[in-house]
Amino acid sequence: MTRRVNPQGEPMNSPTILDTKHKLAKLLQLWLVRHGETEWSATGQHTGRTDLPLTLEGKLHARQIGGFLNGRGFALVLSSPLQRARETCRLAGYGESAIIDANLREWDYGEYEGRTTPEIQVERRGWSLWKDGVLSGERIEQVAARAQRVIDRAAASSGDALLFAHGHILRVLAACWLGLQPEAGRLFALGTASVSVLGWYERDTRVITQWNGGAKERARSQSEVKMTSAERSNQNAAPRGESEQPSLSSRNSAGYVER
């Protein structure tokens, strides 16, 4: 592992793996996994240091992540120390190879822990986590510093890295990867049990190659379930004439709520 330097001898922002002949072999990728659903993620409560377990649905989605990754090998697997991330990692099949990294813990929301955005906005009209921060918790610059340490650790590994963590820290990490200010993380919506990939374009530009994988598909499936249920309700509510025939079949769409 080495870093290239520019003509002035300064490191370039392009961690690469070198083969035995010192030729560029590949550029590192960071695979980001947000943990599965918890009770608080389902209700929109800010969950930082509170160590909640996954719901049954969250466990199911964590196993689905394992199916998606399909045993893919990684040079480095890191997990937040909080159980919702560790359990997602284990159920996805990477528990034995994972290393706990405290830098991947979620944003410390201080006095806003366990509260929803609408609840906070009753006291602070127009409040935004990204613009206004929290009381008695972490500043966004502190979260970004932790995210950068994770990026640096991944860049020092011998291959792609897999990270199991939380919504806000991963959004800040993505902004740092792209060279943006940490508050730009507000632009990257990230559902629970999602898989995202940070990589490269033409070997010199950091990009997002996949974002929020799986989350949109589950949300779309759930929309179909709701639509089907509404149609059934309308059919049941409508008066049925003698000549009206009952439906011969009813499509049952399996889906999961993405929160």
N, C-alpha and C positions, 0 to 999 in steps of 0.2 A: 504494500500500500504506500502510495506516495502522493504528494501534491505537486502539480505542475507549477512553474513560476513564470512570470512574464519577463520581458527583457530587463526590467528594473530589479529583478530578483524578489518581487513580492508574490506571495501565494495567490494563485488563481482560484476562483470559487468553483472548482470542478474536481471533486474527489473521484479518482479512477482506480481501477485495479490494473496492475501491470503483470504481464506474463514473464517467463524466465528470460526472455530476450529484451525486456523493458519496452515492449510495444503495448499500446493501449489495447486492453482486452475488452472491457465493458465498463459502462457507467453504472454506479450504484442506484438502486431504487429503494424507496421507503414505502412499505406497505402499512397502511394505517387501519386499525380495526377499532371502532367504537364499541364499547361493551353492550350487551343485550339489555333489554328493558328491566327497569326496577319500578317499584311502586311510585317513587317520586318522579322518575322520568316520564311515567305515564300521566302524571297530573301536572307536569310542568314546574315542579318545585326545584329550586337551585340546589344541587347536590354536590358539595365539594368534599369536605372531610368526613361527612357522615358515611359510615361503612355499611351500605345496604346490600342485601343479596339480590340476585336476579329473581324475577318472577318466573313462573312456569313457562310463559311465553318467551321470556328472555332466554331461558335455557334452551328451548327449542331452536330459536334463531341462532344461538351460539353454535349448536351442533350443525346447523345449515352452513355456517361459515366454514366449518371443517370440510364439509362436502365441496364447497366452492374452491377452497384452497387445494383440496385433493392431495394432501401430503407434500406439497411443494416445499423444497428445501430452502432454508435461509441461513446465512452465515451468522446472523445475530437475531435473537428473539428477546424482546424486552417487554415487561409488563409493569403497569402501575401497581403499587402495593395494595390498593384497595380491592376488596374481594369481588366486586362486580366485574372488574377487569381481569383479575386472576382466574375467576371461574369461567369467564368467556374464553380465555386462553386455554384452559384445561379442556373444556368441552369441545373446542375447535381442534384439539389434538396436539397442542404445542406446550402443554404444561411441563413436561419433563425437560425440555430444552430452554425454557424461559428463565431469564434473569430479571429479578426485581430491580426497578430503577425508580427511585423516589422522585426524580425529575418529571415523571409521567403522571404524577398525581394530579387531580383536577384542581382548578382554580379555587383558592380559599376565599369563599364569599363572605367571611366574617359574620356580621350581624344579619346578613341577608340569607344565610343558610336556611334551607327548608322553606323559603318563601317564593311565591310566584312573582313574575314581573308585574301583573296587574295589582297585586297586593302592595308591592313596593311603590308603585306609581300613585297609590292613594296618598302616600306621605310625600313623595317626590314626583311631582307632575312631570311627565315626559322623560322619566329616568330611563337611561340605557346603560347596561353593563359596560358596553364598549366605549362609551363617551364619558360616563360619569363615575365609573368604578364602584367600589363597595366601601362600607364602613368597617373598620377594624379587621380587614382582610388583606389580600394581596393586591398590589398595584399591577396593572397590565404589563408594565416593564419587567416586573419580577417573574411573571408567568412566561414572558418572552425569553428571558434569560435562561429559564429552565428548559424551554423548548429548544433553544440553540445548543445547549449542552447535550441534549439528546441527538440532535443532528450531527454534532461533532463526534459523538461516540459512534454513531452509525457510519459516518464517513471514514472512521479509522478501522472498520471491520473489513473482512476479506470478501464481502459480497453483499447481497441484498439484505435488508433488515425488515423485520416484522414487529410492529408496535401495537400493543393492546392498551388502550387508554380511554379517555373521556372526551366528550364533545368539545368543550371550550379549549382545553389544552391542545387538542389536535387541530382545531381551527387556527389557533395562534401559531402552531408549528408549521402549518401549511403556508401561512403568510410569511413567516421567517424564511422558509425554504425558497419562496419566490422573490425574496429581497424586498418585501413590502413592509410597511409599518404594521405592528402587531394588531392594531385596531381594524385592519383590513380583514381580519378573521371573521368579522360580522357578515361578510359577503358570502361565506361558504357554509350553507346549511348542511347539517350532518345528522342523519337519523341514527337511532340505536341499531346495533348489530349490522353496521354498514362497513364496507371495505373500500378503501381509496388507495390510490397509488400515486406517489410523487416520483417524477423521473426527469428525463432530459429530451430536448429537441435539438437535433443536429449537433449533439455532443458538447454544446457550449451554452445552452439556455435551460435553466431549470423550469419545469412545467408541471402541471397536473395532468397525468395521463388517464386517470380514472377517478371519479369522485362520487361518493355516496352510493356506491354499488349495492344493490339489493333493496335499499330503502324505498326507492320510487316504485319498484315492482310490487312490493308488499302493499304500499299505499294504493296503487292502482287496483290490485286484487280486492282490497277491502272496499274500494269505491264500487266495484262491481257487485260485491255482496250486498252493500247497502241499497244499490239500485234494484237488485233482484228482490230484496225484502220489501222495498217500497211498492214494487209492482204487484207483489203478492198481496200486500195489504189493500191496495186499491181494488184488486180483483175480488177479495173477500168482502170488501165494503159495498161493492156494486151489487144491485139487485140482479138475481139470475132468473132469466125467463125460462119457460118450460123447454124451449128449443135450444137453449144454450148448453153446450157440452163442456164438462170439466176438462182441464188441461191434461193431456196424455202424459206429459213429462214435465219435469221442472229441473232446470239446470242449477246445480249446486256449486258455486264457486268458492274454493278454499282460499282464504287470505288472512292477513294479519295486520292489525292496526300499527302503523308506524308513528311513534310519538317522539 
